[in-house]
Amino acid sequence: MSIQGYDFTVFDFETTGLDPEKDRVIEMAAIRVCDGKIVSEFSTLVNNGPISPKITEITGITNEELQYGMTERTAFQILNRYIGDNILVA
């Protein structure tokens, strides 16, 4: 299958774990693809720290870096606007 002619956004999150009740997003990224070509990128850290040394080991993200991240609410609002009505690919 060719991706020519399709517009979509690929996204990914880094989190503090896999439990949706207690774990939080610490990084989000998205790439917009139009007609088979990457046309834009979005990435931000989310200030949902502190995180454990194990999460730093897995993600490469440090507590110091998270201090400069956006609030979760702001990050999701920007991501939502970025995605618009595009097809999503995780």
Sequence and secondary structure as in RCSB ss.txt:
>XXXX:A:sequence
MSIQGYDFTVFDFETTGLDPEKDRVIEMAAIRVCDGKIVSEFSTLVNNGPISPKITEITGITNEELQYGMTERTA
FQILNRYIGDNILVA
>XXXX:A:secstr
   TT EEEEEEEEES S TTT  EEEEEEEEEETTEEEEEEEEEB      HHHHHHH   HHHHTTSB HHHH
HHHHHHHHTT EEE 
